[in-house]
Amino acid sequence: MADRSNASTMIWLSILIGALVLAIGAIGYALYASRQAQQALPRSIEVDINVPRPPSPPDAPRLPDAPLPVPK
């Protein structure tokens, strides 16, 4: 009877250790993958926006030319 309970305990212990190893591996992979993804992102972005120029404003009214001085 002692052998059977010992074998049962060893099976559950090995399942628990296996689950812990898998969990640690999954957490390690997730951390590694997220770090690689952050390094792959560009640090700066260049943006080139082409917009049409607005129409030029109409010419303002002009003042008439000043009269030329007349010699005395």
C-alpha positions in Angstrom: 0.0 0.0 0.0 2.9 2.4 0.7 4.3 1.9 -2.7 1.0 2.8 -4.4 0.5 6.1 -2.5 4.2 7.0 -3.1 3.7 6.4 -6.8 0.6 8.5 -6.8 2.4 11.3 -5.0 5.3 11.2 -7.5 2.9 11.4 -10.5 1.2 14.5 -9.1 4.5 16.1 -8.1 5.9 15.5 -11.6 2.7 17.0 -13.2 3.0 20.1 -10.9 6.7 20.5 -11.7 6.0 20.1 -15.4 3.2 22.7 -15.3 5.6 25.1 -13.4 8.3 24.6 -16.1 5.8 25.3 -18.9 4.5 28.4 -17.1 8.0 29.8 -16.6 8.8 29.1 -20.2 5.7 30.8 -21.4 6.3 33.9 -19.3 9.9 34.0 -20.4 8.9 33.8 -24.0 6.2 36.5 -23.7 8.8 38.8 -22.0 11.4 38.1 -24.7 8.9 38.6 -27.6 7.6 41.9 -26.2 11.1 43.2 -25.8 11.9 42.2 -29.4 8.8 44.0 -30.6 9.7 47.2 -28.7 13.2 47.2 -30.2 11.7 46.8 -33.7 9.6 50.0 -33.5 11.1 53.1 -35.1 12.2 55.8 -32.7 11.1 58.6 -34.9 8.7 59.0 -37.8 9.0 61.3 -40.7 5.7 62.6 -42.0 5.4 64.4 -45.4 2.0 66.1 -45.8 1.3 67.7 -49.2 -1.6 70.1 -49.2 -2.6 72.4 -52.0 -1.6 76.1 -51.6 -4.5 78.4 -50.8 -5.4 80.9 -53.6 -3.6 84.1 -53.5 -5.6 87.1 -52.2 -6.8 89.6 -54.7 -4.7 92.7 -55.2 -5.6 95.6 -52.9 -6.8 98.9 -54.4 -3.9 101.1 -55.4 -3.6 104.7 -54.4 -3.1 107.1 -57.3 0.4 108.2 -58.0 1.5 111.4 -56.3 1.7 114.3 -58.7 5.2 115.2 -59.9 6.6 118.4 -58.3 6.4 121.4 -60.6 9.5 123.6 -60.8 9.0 127.2 -59.8 
